[in-house]
Amino acid sequence: MAADDKLIIYQLLPRLFGNTNTRNKYYGSIEENGCGKFNDINDKALQEFKKMGFTHVWYTGIIEHATMTDYSAFGIKPHDPDVVKGRAGSPYAVSDYYDVDPDLAVDVNKRMEEFEALVKRSHANDLKVIIDLVPNHVARTYSSDSKPDGIIDFGANDDPSKAFSPLNDFYYTPGQSFVVPKGYNPGGDEFTSPLKDGLFDENPAKATGNDRFTSAPSINDWFETVKLNYGIDYLDYRKTYFEPVPPLWHKIYDILRFWTEKGVDGFRCDMVEMVPVAFWNWVITRLKALYPDLIFIGEAYDTGKYREYIFEGKFDYLYDKVGLYDAIRKLTYSQWDATTWDINQVWNNDTRGIDEHMLRFMENHDEQRVASRYFGDHGWNGVPGMIVTASLNTGPVMIYMGQEVGEQGGGYEGFSNDDGRTTIFDYWGVPDHQKWLNNGLMDGGQLSDGQRQLREFYGKLLRIARENEAMSKGEFWELMLANEHQPGFDERLYLYLRYTDQQRILVVANFNRDERNIEVLLPADLLQLLKLSGSVQFKELLSGDSLTTDNIGKGIPVKLPPMGGVLLEF
């Protein structure tokens, strides 16, 4: 394995990335608030990603999904706003799996060509492309007008008189019509449409995406989506019908192959635990037989099922949200009961033996921004957490667009509230990211000095994680137990060593809001393994500073800035 085989992923929504419009009107239309395009992600942008150390870009929300924007002039069927969340719509309510979002095209009639050009540009800049697969549900208004010849649409051959059949693509409530949840005001008060009437013609009603087998889901359900049927009868004790293979399995395989043949290098698969592991084994095995380098990343939250989805389901990587993310969030927020022993709990229990399969992050489109008042309150307070996130093991690390400049996710966008998240439902400009974007120059010209330095920190850290073999493929040695009685130790410091035969990097992260000093002790068995004694010189990789200890057996004096950390190579 080469030293740079560690995946460094940049997640972005093209809708948000290139948008230079700063108006940010509540529930604004695409004309009022603007929208980024595929073409905005040009060679300059891609080269900037590459300089930061990224290897992959996850283009989120590129497949056509239900929206309140009318594209009927281009032959695209309008969507009923009563079952659309936000003016722009949720990227996770896919309405045509064989098309791309027309919002993202300069020339709507050439939208697929513009996406294909983005894939080619990404590859030309030595970046691989990841897109979403949303396998559990589709938009309630799903209908493909772009499917290739021979492809049968979801539900086209269903028997809706049956609540469940292994031959159906959907689940039904026979004899009952769908009821739009009360209290929903699609698009806000200013949005008008003849379809905005609180009604939606669906008879019989289909089951809702979050496993609601009713004709009347609540406003808090995923009411804009319908659940796909992989051959599980949820109302009969989850009895399975996997032989013969349900028709839906073949349809999802065809979709994945369609996008792979367009040059897509990997798929981030939404809510994988809501889809049977048997399907994942079946589909991933078949696709990898044709495309062995294709990668699959699963959004997963049940730690008890991680091994099943990796070893049986054949996923390359799974989210480490219920684990490392949650532990680091508590520490970053300075929650009263947070200690770095929580991090030990993650790799010693939840992910023991599978750490290299875990995708680590501090932000994504579902989570609150590190710099928001709900999380770290400032971008710099994410530094110790990012050091651990990027360097704990050999698995991938991911950054979300704007995280690297301290984006706060503030404001009431429309369907999204002022909750510390950047909306995925609304047309919006991302304020701190736009300072880096600088009207399309992508030179950081409007960033403050602090934001510029924060972005430089992220670039240094990601390059260290990728280019140093101790990080990208080295072993891990926990140093908490050896240091719990050392002068200066407390439970908001985290210490470990990453090492190979050729390189060692000591990592110490400080989650305290004030400075700390500690004499880091390497245990005798580790010193013996590494054949270390006497005077040793260290280089701090983030700052370039040097440090020497006269007798490594007695400890290494480490000075830690508040909410900071060091990476000491020796």
C-alpha positions as CSV (number, residue, x, y, z in Angstrom):
1,M,0.0,0.0,0.0
2,A,1.3,3.4,-0.9
3,A,1.6,6.1,1.8
4,D,-1.0,8.2,0.2
5,D,-3.7,5.5,0.0
6,K,-5.7,7.1,2.9
7,L,-8.9,8.6,1.4
8,I,-9.3,12.3,2.1
9,I,-12.9,13.3,1.1
10,Y,-14.4,16.7,0.4
11,Q,-18.2,16.8,0.5
12,L,-19.9,19.6,-1.3
13,L,-23.4,20.4,-2.7
14,P,-23.0,21.9,-6.1
15,R,-26.2,23.8,-5.5
16,L,-24.4,25.7,-2.7
17,F,-20.7,25.5,-3.7
18,G,-20.6,28.0,-6.6
19,N,-23.4,30.3,-5.5
20,T,-22.1,33.8,-5.2
21,N,-25.5,35.4,-4.5
22,T,-25.5,36.8,-1.0
23,R,-29.2,37.9,-0.7
24,N,-30.3,34.8,1.3
25,K,-34.0,35.7,1.4
26,Y,-36.1,33.4,3.7
27,Y,-37.7,30.8,1.4
28,G,-36.2,32.6,-1.6
29,S,-36.6,31.2,-5.1
30,I,-33.7,30.1,-7.3
31,E,-34.0,33.5,-9.1
32,E,-33.9,35.4,-5.8
33,N,-31.2,33.5,-3.9
34,G,-29.2,31.9,-6.7
35,C,-27.9,28.4,-7.2
36,G,-24.4,26.9,-7.9
37,K,-23.8,25.0,-11.1
38,F,-21.7,22.0,-12.2
39,N,-19.6,24.4,-14.3
40,D,-18.7,26.4,-11.2
41,I,-16.6,23.5,-10.0
42,N,-13.9,24.3,-12.6
43,D,-10.3,23.5,-12.8
44,K,-9.3,26.2,-10.4
45,A,-11.7,24.8,-7.7
46,L,-10.5,21.2,-8.3
47,Q,-6.8,22.3,-8.1
48,E,-7.6,24.0,-4.8
49,F,-9.1,20.8,-3.5
50,K,-6.0,18.9,-4.6
51,K,-3.7,21.3,-2.9
52,M,-5.6,20.8,0.4
53,G,-4.8,17.1,0.2
54,F,-8.2,15.7,-1.0
55,T,-8.3,12.5,-3.0
56,H,-12.1,12.3,-3.5
57,V,-15.0,14.7,-3.9
58,W,-18.5,13.7,-2.8
59,Y,-20.8,15.6,-5.1
60,T,-24.0,15.6,-3.0
61,G,-27.4,16.0,-4.5
62,I,-26.6,15.7,-8.2
63,I,-29.4,13.2,-9.1
64,E,-32.7,14.8,-10.0
65,H,-35.0,15.2,-7.0
66,A,-38.4,16.7,-6.3
67,T,-38.4,20.5,-6.3
68,M,-40.8,23.4,-6.3
69,T,-39.0,25.0,-9.2
70,D,-40.9,24.5,-12.4
71,Y,-39.0,22.9,-15.3
72,S,-42.0,21.7,-17.3
73,A,-40.8,23.9,-20.2
74,F,-37.9,21.4,-20.5
75,G,-40.1,18.3,-20.5
76,I,-39.6,17.7,-16.7
77,K,-42.9,16.8,-14.9
78,P,-43.7,19.4,-12.1
79,H,-43.7,18.1,-8.5
80,D,-46.6,18.8,-6.1
81,P,-45.2,21.2,-3.5
82,D,-47.4,19.6,-0.8
83,V,-44.9,16.7,-0.9
84,V,-41.7,18.6,-1.3
85,K,-39.5,19.9,1.5
86,G,-38.1,23.4,0.8
87,R,-38.2,25.5,-2.4
88,A,-35.2,23.6,-3.8
89,G,-36.3,20.2,-2.4
90,S,-34.4,17.5,-0.6
91,P,-31.6,15.8,-2.5
92,Y,-32.7,12.6,-0.7
93,A,-36.1,12.6,-2.4
94,V,-34.9,11.4,-5.8
95,S,-37.5,11.8,-8.5
96,D,-35.5,10.4,-11.5
97,Y,-32.6,8.1,-11.0
98,Y,-31.5,8.5,-14.6
99,D,-31.2,12.3,-14.7
100,V,-29.4,15.1,-12.9
101,D,-30.8,18.1,-11.1
102,P,-31.7,20.7,-13.7
103,D,-30.9,23.4,-11.1
104,L,-27.2,22.6,-11.5
105,A,-27.1,23.1,-15.3
106,V,-26.3,26.3,-17.2
107,D,-28.1,24.8,-20.2
108,V,-30.9,22.6,-18.8
109,N,-31.1,20.7,-22.1
110,K,-27.5,19.7,-21.7
111,R,-27.6,19.0,-18.0
112,M,-26.2,15.5,-18.2
113,E,-23.4,16.6,-20.5
114,E,-22.4,19.2,-17.9
115,F,-22.3,16.6,-15.2
116,E,-20.2,14.3,-17.4
117,A,-17.8,17.1,-18.1
118,L,-17.5,17.6,-14.3
119,V,-16.6,14.0,-13.8
120,K,-13.9,14.3,-16.6
121,R,-12.5,17.5,-15.0
122,S,-12.3,15.8,-11.6
123,H,-10.4,12.9,-13.1
124,A,-8.1,15.2,-15.1
125,N,-7.2,16.9,-11.8
126,D,-6.5,13.5,-10.1
127,L,-9.6,13.5,-8.0
128,K,-12.1,10.7,-7.8
129,V,-15.9,11.2,-7.8
130,I,-18.4,10.0,-5.2
131,I,-22.2,10.5,-5.6
132,D,-25.2,9.5,-3.5
133,L,-27.3,6.4,-3.7
134,V,-30.5,6.7,-1.8
135,P,-31.7,3.0,-1.7
136,N,-34.4,3.1,0.9
137,H,-36.8,5.6,-0.5
138,V,-37.6,7.8,-3.5
139,A,-39.7,11.0,-3.9
140,R,-43.4,10.5,-3.6
141,T,-43.6,12.0,-7.1
142,Y,-41.0,9.7,-8.6
143,S,-41.3,9.2,-12.4
144,S,-38.3,8.8,-14.7
145,D,-38.6,10.6,-18.1
146,S,-34.9,9.9,-18.9
147,K,-34.6,6.2,-18.2
148,P,-32.7,4.2,-20.9
149,D,-34.6,1.9,-23.2
150,G,-35.4,-1.4,-21.5
151,I,-35.5,0.1,-18.0
152,I,-38.8,-0.4,-16.1
153,D,-39.8,2.4,-13.8
154,F,-40.3,1.8,-10.0
155,G,-43.8,0.6,-9.4
156,A,-44.7,0.2,-13.1
157,N,-45.6,-3.5,-12.7
158,D,-46.8,-3.4,-9.1
159,D,-50.2,-4.8,-7.9
160,P,-51.3,-1.9,-5.6
161,S,-54.2,-4.1,-4.3
162,K,-51.7,-5.9,-2.1
163,A,-50.1,-4.2,0.9
164,F,-47.1,-6.3,0.4
165,S,-45.8,-8.5,-2.4
166,P,-42.2,-9.5,-3.1
167,L,-42.9,-8.6,-6.7
168,N,-43.9,-5.0,-5.8
169,D,-41.4,-2.1,-5.7
170,F,-43.5,-0.2,-3.1
171,Y,-45.7,-1.0,0.0
172,Y,-49.4,0.0,-0.1
173,T,-52.3,0.7,2.1
174,P,-55.2,-0.6,-0.1
175,G,-58.4,1.3,0.1
176,Q,-56.9,4.4,1.6
177,S,-55.7,7.6,-0.1
178,F,-52.6,9.5,1.0
179,V,-53.2,12.4,3.4
180,V,-50.8,15.4,3.3
181,P,-49.7,16.2,6.9
182,K,-51.6,19.1,8.5
183,G,-49.7,22.2,9.3
184,Y,-47.3,22.1,6.3
185,N,-47.0,25.4,4.4
186,P,-44.9,24.4,1.4
187,G,-42.5,27.2,0.2
188,G,-43.7,29.7,2.8
189,D,-46.4,32.3,2.6
190,E,-45.1,34.0,-0.6
191,F,-44.9,30.8,-2.6
192,T,-48.0,30.2,-4.8
193,S,-48.8,27.3,-7.1
194,P,-52.0,25.8,-8.4
195,L,-50.7,22.5,-6.9
196,K,-50.3,24.0,-3.4
197,D,-53.7,22.9,-2.1
198,G,-53.0,20.5,0.7
199,L,-53.9,17.6,-1.5
200,F,-51.9,14.9,-3.3
201,D,-53.5,12.3,-5.5
202,E,-52.1,9.0,-4.4
203,N,-54.6,6.1,-4.1
204,P,-53.8,3.7,-2.6
205,A,-51.3,5.5,-0.4
206,K,-47.7,4.1,-0.4
207,A,-45.7,3.6,2.8
208,T,-43.5,6.5,3.8
209,G,-39.7,6.3,3.7
210,N,-39.1,6.1,7.5
211,D,-41.0,2.8,7.7
212,R,-44.4,4.5,8.3
213,F,-47.0,2.0,6.9
214,T,-49.9,4.4,7.0
215,S,-51.8,6.6,4.6
216,A,-51.4,9.6,7.0
217,P,-47.8,10.2,8.0
218,S,-47.0,13.1,10.3
219,I,-45.3,16.3,9.5
220,N,-42.2,14.9,11.3
221,D,-42.1,11.8,9.1
222,W,-40.3,11.6,5.8
223,F,-43.7,12.2,4.2
224,E,-42.2,13.4,0.9
225,T,-40.8,10.0,0.2
226,V,-42.0,6.4,-0.3
227,K,-40.4,3.3,1.0
228,L,-38.8,0.8,-1.4
229,N,-39.5,-2.9,-1.1
230,Y,-36.5,-5.2,-1.0
231,G,-38.6,-8.3,-0.2
232,I,-39.3,-7.8,3.6
233,D,-42.8,-8.0,4.9
234,Y,-42.6,-5.5,7.8
235,L,-46.1,-6.2,8.9
236,D,-45.5,-10.0,9.1
237,Y,-42.6,-10.0,11.6
238,R,-40.2,-8.9,8.9
239,K,-40.5,-12.1,7.0
240,T,-38.1,-12.1,4.0
241,Y,-38.6,-13.1,0.4
242,F,-35.2,-12.9,-1.2
243,E,-35.5,-16.0,-3.5
244,P,-36.2,-15.4,-6.3
245,V,-34.4,-12.1,-6.2
246,P,-37.0,-9.3,-6.0
247,P,-37.4,-7.1,-9.1
248,L,-36.2,-4.0,-7.1
249,W,-32.7,-5.5,-6.6
250,H,-32.2,-5.6,-10.4
251,K,-33.4,-2.0,-10.7
252,I,-31.0,-0.7,-8.2
253,Y,-28.2,-2.7,-9.8
254,D,-29.0,-1.1,-13.1
255,I,-29.0,2.4,-11.6
256,L,-25.6,1.8,-10.0
257,R,-24.1,0.5,-13.2
258,F,-25.6,3.4,-15.2
259,W,-23.7,5.9,-13.0
260,T,-20.5,3.8,-12.8
261,E,-20.4,3.8,-16.6
262,K,-20.4,7.6,-16.5
263,G,-17.1,7.5,-14.6
264,V,-18.4,7.6,-11.0
265,D,-15.8,6.0,-8.7
266,G,-17.9,5.4,-5.6
267,F,-21.2,5.7,-3.9
268,R,-22.2,7.1,-0.5
269,C,-25.2,5.0,0.3
270,D,-27.9,6.6,2.4
271,M,-29.4,4.8,5.5
272,V,-27.9,1.4,4.6
273,E,-29.3,-0.3,7.7
274,M,-32.9,0.3,6.4
275,V,-32.0,-2.0,3.4
276,P,-31.3,-5.8,4.0
277,V,-27.6,-6.8,4.2
278,A,-28.4,-9.6,1.8
279,F,-29.1,-7.1,-1.0
280,W,-25.8,-5.2,-0.3
281,N,-23.9,-8.5,-0.6
282,W,-25.7,-9.3,-3.9
283,V,-25.3,-5.9,-5.5
284,I,-21.8,-4.9,-4.4
285,T,-20.4,-8.4,-5.2
286,R,-21.7,-8.1,-8.8
287,L,-20.6,-4.6,-9.3
288,K,-17.1,-5.2,-8.0
289,A,-16.7,-8.1,-10.3
290,L,-17.0,-5.6,-13.1
291,Y,-15.4,-2.6,-11.4
292,P,-13.0,-3.8,-8.7
293,D,-11.9,-0.3,-7.7
294,L,-15.5,0.9,-7.1
295,I,-16.0,2.0,-3.4
296,F,-19.1,1.9,-1.3
297,I,-19.5,4.0,1.8
298,G,-22.5,3.3,4.1
299,E,-24.3,5.8,6.3
300,A,-24.7,3.5,9.4
301,Y,-25.6,4.1,13.0
302,D,-26.1,0.7,14.7
303,T,-22.7,-0.2,16.1
304,G,-23.9,-3.8,16.7
305,K,-24.3,-4.2,12.9
306,Y,-21.1,-2.7,11.7
307,R,-19.3,-6.0,11.1
308,E,-22.3,-7.5,9.4
309,Y,-22.4,-4.6,6.8
310,I,-18.7,-4.7,6.3
311,F,-18.0,-8.4,6.1
312,E,-21.3,-9.7,4.8
313,G,-22.6,-6.6,3.1
314,K,-19.2,-5.9,1.5
315,F,-19.1,-2.2,2.3
316,D,-15.6,-0.6,2.1
317,Y,-16.4,2.0,4.7
318,L,-19.1,2.9,7.2
319,Y,-19.8,6.2,9.0
320,D,-18.3,6.4,12.5
321,K,-21.0,8.8,13.8
322,V,-22.3,6.8,16.8
323,G,-18.8,6.5,18.2
324,L,-15.9,8.8,17.4
325,Y,-18.0,11.7,16.2
326,D,-20.2,11.7,19.2
327,A,-17.3,11.4,21.6
328,I,-15.4,14.3,20.0
329,R,-18.6,16.4,19.8
330,K,-19.0,16.1,23.5
331,L,-15.4,17.1,24.2
332,T,-15.6,20.0,21.7
333,Y,-18.8,21.3,23.2
334,S,-17.1,21.0,26.7
335,Q,-20.0,18.9,27.9
336,W,-19.5,18.4,31.7
337,D,-19.2,14.6,31.5
338,A,-17.0,14.4,28.4
339,T,-13.7,12.7,28.8
340,T,-11.2,11.4,26.3
341,W,-11.7,7.9,27.8
342,D,-14.8,8.0,25.6
343,I,-12.5,7.9,22.5
344,N,-10.9,4.7,24.0
345,Q,-14.3,3.2,24.3
346,V,-14.9,3.7,20.5
347,W,-11.8,1.8,19.1
348,N,-11.6,-0.7,22.0
349,N,-15.3,-1.8,21.6
350,D,-17.5,-0.4,18.8
351,T,-14.9,-0.5,16.0
352,R,-12.3,-2.9,17.4
353,G,-10.7,-4.8,14.5
354,I,-12.6,-2.7,11.9
355,D,-11.1,0.7,12.5
356,E,-9.7,0.9,9.0
357,H,-13.2,0.6,7.6
358,M,-14.6,3.6,9.5
359,L,-15.1,7.0,7.8
360,R,-14.4,9.8,10.3
361,F,-15.7,13.4,10.2
362,M,-16.7,16.3,12.3
363,E,-19.2,17.7,9.8
364,N,-21.5,16.6,7.1
365,H,-24.8,17.8,5.6
366,D,-26.8,16.2,8.4
367,E,-24.8,17.6,11.3
368,Q,-24.4,21.0,13.0
369,R,-21.4,23.1,12.0
370,V,-18.4,23.0,14.3
371,A,-18.3,26.8,14.4
372,S,-22.0,27.1,15.3
373,R,-23.1,28.0,18.8
374,Y,-24.6,24.5,19.1
375,F,-21.2,22.7,18.7
376,G,-17.8,24.4,19.1
377,D,-18.8,28.0,19.0
378,H,-15.8,28.8,16.8
379,G,-14.0,27.1,14.0
380,W,-10.7,27.0,15.9
381,N,-12.3,24.9,18.6
382,G,-12.5,22.1,16.2
383,V,-8.7,21.7,16.0
384,P,-8.2,19.0,18.6
385,G,-11.1,17.0,17.3
386,M,-9.9,17.2,13.7
387,I,-6.4,16.1,14.7
388,V,-7.9,13.0,16.3
389,T,-10.4,12.5,13.5
390,A,-7.7,12.7,10.8
391,S,-5.0,10.7,12.5
392,L,-6.6,8.0,14.7
393,N,-6.5,5.3,12.1
394,T,-6.0,4.5,8.4
395,G,-9.6,4.9,7.4
396,P,-10.9,7.8,5.4
397,V,-11.4,11.3,6.8
398,M,-14.1,13.7,5.4
399,I,-14.5,17.5,5.5
400,Y,-17.7,19.3,4.6
401,M,-17.6,22.4,2.4
402,G,-17.0,25.5,4.5
403,Q,-15.8,23.6,7.5
404,E,-12.3,24.6,6.7
405,V,-13.1,28.4,7.0
406,G,-15.3,28.2,10.1
407,E,-18.7,28.3,8.4
408,Q,-21.4,28.8,11.1
409,G,-24.6,27.5,9.5
410,G,-26.6,30.5,10.8
411,G,-29.9,31.9,9.7
412,Y,-33.5,30.8,9.0
413,E,-33.2,29.5,5.4
414,G,-36.8,28.4,4.8
415,F,-37.6,24.8,5.4
416,S,-34.5,24.6,7.5
417,N,-34.4,26.5,10.8
418,D,-31.6,28.5,12.5
419,D,-30.2,25.3,13.8
420,G,-26.4,25.5,13.1
421,R,-26.8,23.4,9.9
422,T,-26.4,24.6,6.3
423,T,-29.7,23.9,4.6
424,I,-30.0,21.1,2.0
425,F,-33.6,22.0,1.2
426,D,-33.4,25.7,0.3
427,Y,-31.7,28.0,-2.3
428,W,-29.0,29.6,-0.2
429,G,-25.6,31.3,-0.2
430,V,-23.1,29.9,2.4
431,P,-21.6,33.1,3.9
432,D,-18.2,32.2,5.1
433,H,-17.6,29.8,2.2
434,Q,-18.5,32.7,-0.1
435,K,-15.7,34.7,1.4
436,W,-13.3,32.0,0.1
437,L,-15.2,31.8,-3.1
438,N,-14.7,35.6,-3.6
439,N,-17.1,36.0,-6.5
440,G,-15.7,32.9,-8.3
441,L,-12.0,33.7,-8.0
442,M,-11.7,31.0,-5.3
443,D,-8.7,32.7,-3.8
444,G,-9.9,33.4,-0.2
445,G,-9.8,37.1,-0.9
446,Q,-12.6,38.0,1.5
447,L,-11.5,35.7,4.4
448,S,-10.3,37.2,7.6
449,D,-6.7,36.4,8.7
450,G,-8.1,33.9,11.2
451,Q,-10.2,32.1,8.6
452,R,-7.2,32.0,6.2
453,Q,-5.1,30.5,9.0
454,L,-7.8,28.0,9.8
455,R,-7.9,26.8,6.2
456,E,-4.1,26.5,6.2
457,F,-4.4,24.3,9.3
458,Y,-6.8,22.0,7.6
459,G,-4.6,21.8,4.5
460,K,-1.5,20.9,6.6
461,L,-3.4,18.4,8.7
462,L,-5.0,16.6,5.7
463,R,-1.7,16.5,3.8
464,I,0.1,15.1,6.9
465,A,-2.6,12.4,7.3
466,R,-2.3,11.4,3.6
467,E,1.5,11.8,3.0
468,N,3.0,10.3,6.1
469,E,3.0,6.5,6.2
470,A,2.7,6.4,10.0
471,M,-0.8,8.0,9.5
472,S,-1.8,6.4,6.2
473,K,-0.9,2.8,7.1
474,G,0.8,2.7,10.5
475,E,-0.1,0.9,13.7
476,F,-1.8,2.5,16.7
477,W,-0.6,2.5,20.3
478,E,-2.8,4.0,23.0
479,L,-0.9,6.1,25.6
480,M,-3.7,7.1,28.0
481,L,-3.1,4.3,30.5
482,A,0.6,4.9,30.6
483,N,0.1,8.6,31.3
484,E,-2.9,8.8,33.6
485,H,-0.6,9.4,36.6
486,Q,1.8,11.7,34.8
487,P,2.2,15.4,35.9
488,G,-0.2,17.5,33.9
489,F,-2.4,14.7,32.7
490,D,-6.2,15.2,32.7
491,E,-9.1,13.5,31.1
492,R,-9.5,16.1,28.3
493,L,-6.1,15.2,26.8
494,Y,-5.8,12.4,24.3
495,L,-2.5,10.7,23.6
496,Y,-1.4,8.0,21.2
497,L,1.3,6.9,18.8
498,R,1.0,6.1,15.1
499,Y,4.0,4.2,13.8
500,T,5.7,2.0,11.2
501,D,9.2,0.6,11.0
502,Q,10.2,3.8,9.2
503,Q,8.3,6.6,11.0
504,R,6.7,7.4,14.4
505,I,4.3,10.3,15.1
506,L,3.2,11.1,18.7
507,V,-0.2,12.7,18.8
508,V,-1.4,14.7,21.7
509,A,-4.7,16.6,21.6
510,N,-5.9,19.1,24.2
511,F,-9.7,19.6,24.5
512,N,-9.3,22.0,27.4
513,R,-10.1,25.7,26.8
514,D,-6.8,26.6,28.4
515,E,-3.1,25.6,28.0
516,R,-1.7,22.3,29.3
517,N,1.7,21.0,29.9
518,I,2.5,17.3,30.3
519,E,5.5,15.0,30.4
520,V,4.4,12.3,28.0
521,L,5.7,8.9,29.0
522,L,6.2,6.1,26.5
523,P,5.9,2.7,28.3
524,A,8.9,0.4,28.5
525,D,7.5,-2.2,26.2
526,L,6.9,0.4,23.5
527,L,10.4,1.8,23.9
528,Q,11.8,-1.7,23.6
529,L,9.7,-2.3,20.5
530,L,10.9,0.9,18.8
531,K,14.5,0.4,20.1
532,L,14.5,3.9,21.7
533,S,16.7,5.2,24.4
534,G,18.6,8.4,25.4
535,S,18.2,11.7,23.6
536,V,15.5,11.9,20.9
537,Q,14.7,14.9,18.6
538,F,11.1,15.6,17.5
539,K,9.6,17.7,14.7
540,E,6.2,19.2,15.2
541,L,4.5,18.7,11.8
542,L,1.9,21.4,12.0
543,S,4.2,24.2,13.1
544,G,7.6,23.0,12.0
545,D,9.0,23.5,15.5
546,S,11.7,21.2,17.0
547,L,11.7,19.5,20.4
548,T,14.4,17.5,22.1
549,T,14.2,15.2,25.1
550,D,17.5,14.2,26.8
551,N,16.1,10.9,28.1
552,I,13.1,9.5,26.3
553,G,12.7,6.9,29.0
554,K,11.8,9.7,31.5
555,G,9.3,11.5,29.3
556,I,8.7,14.0,26.6
557,P,7.8,17.6,27.7
558,V,4.9,18.7,25.6
559,K,3.3,22.2,25.8
560,L,-0.3,22.3,24.4
561,P,-2.2,25.4,23.4
562,P,-5.9,25.6,24.4
563,M,-8.2,23.6,22.1
564,G,-5.1,22.5,20.1
565,G,-2.7,19.6,19.7
566,V,0.7,18.5,18.4
567,L,1.9,15.9,15.9
568,L,5.5,15.0,16.9
569,E,7.5,13.1,14.3
570,F,10.6,11.2,15.5
